[in-house]
């Protein structure tokens, strides 16, 4: 996440396809900054399709996939003044 960057540039620099992007900040002005984002996440998993092991999911589906690009991610974040973060978001449904 950050201001005044184009997520497509991040995709081409990393060679990793994001799950979602928001390029609002690419066209934001200095007096009204808007945040852009580049996101990489897992597919939606339901308990009906498989047991949910959060630790395995994070390790196998996220960390192992971005590990080869770790140095590039750090370099890009420094050059573009971006804030990298890894988070776990569980969305619970009553369906």
C-alpha positions in Angstrom: 0.0 0.0 0.0 1.1 3.5 -0.6 0.6 6.8 -2.4 1.3 7.8 -6.0 2.2 4.4 -7.5 0.7 2.3 -10.2 0.1 -1.4 -9.1 0.7 -2.6 -12.7 4.4 -1.4 -12.3 4.7 -3.6 -9.2 3.3 -6.6 -11.1 5.8 -6.3 -13.9 8.7 -5.7 -11.5 7.8 -8.7 -9.3 6.7 -11.1 -12.0 3.9 -12.2 -9.6 0.3 -11.8 -10.5 -1.7 -10.1 -7.8 -5.1 -11.2 -6.5 -6.4 -7.6 -6.6 -5.1 -4.1 -7.2 -6.3 -0.5 -6.6 -4.7 2.2 -8.7 -6.5 5.2 -7.1 -3.3 6.6 -5.8 -1.6 6.6 -9.2 -3.8 9.6 -10.2 -4.1 11.2 -6.8 -2.8 14.7 -6.3 -0.2 15.8 -3.7 -2.8 17.9 -1.9 -5.4 15.0 -1.8 -3.4 11.8 -1.7 -5.2 8.5 -2.2 -3.9 5.1 -1.4 -3.1 2.5 -4.1 -2.7 -1.2 -3.3 -1.3 -4.4 -4.7 -2.6 -7.6 -3.0 -1.7 -11.2 -3.1 -4.0 -13.6 -1.3 -5.4 -17.1 -1.3 -8.6 -18.3 -2.9 -11.8 -18.4 -0.8 -11.9 -21.6 1.2 -14.9 -23.0 2.9 -15.1 -25.6 5.6 -17.3 -27.7 3.3 -14.5 -28.2 0.8 -11.6 -28.9 3.3 -10.4 -28.5 6.8 -8.9 -25.1 7.6 -5.3 -25.0 8.9 -4.4 -21.3 9.0 -0.7 -21.9 9.6 -0.4 -24.3 6.7 -2.5 -22.0 4.5 -0.3 -19.0 5.3 2.9 -21.0 4.7 2.0 -23.0 1.6 -0.3 -20.5 -0.2 1.3 -17.2 0.7 4.8 -17.2 2.1 6.3 -20.0 -0.1 4.9 -18.2 -3.2 6.3 -14.8 -2.4 9.6 -16.0 -0.9 11.4 -16.0 -4.2 10.4 -12.3 -4.7 11.3 -11.2 -1.1 14.4 -9.1 -2.1 12.5 -7.5 -4.9 9.6 -6.7 -2.6 11.9 -5.0 -0.1 13.7 -3.1 -2.9 10.4 -1.9 -4.5 9.0 -0.9 -1.2 12.0 1.2 -0.4 12.2 2.9 -3.8 8.4 3.5 -4.0 8.0 4.4 -0.3 5.4 1.6 0.1 4.2 -0.1 3.3 4.4 -3.9 3.0 2.2 -6.0 5.3 1.1 -9.5 5.7 -2.2 -10.1 7.4 -4.7 -12.8 8.0 -8.3 -12.0 7.5 -11.0 -14.5 8.3 -14.5 -13.8 7.0 -17.1 -15.9 8.7 -20.4 -16.6 7.1 -23.6 -18.0 8.5 -24.4 -19.6 5.1 
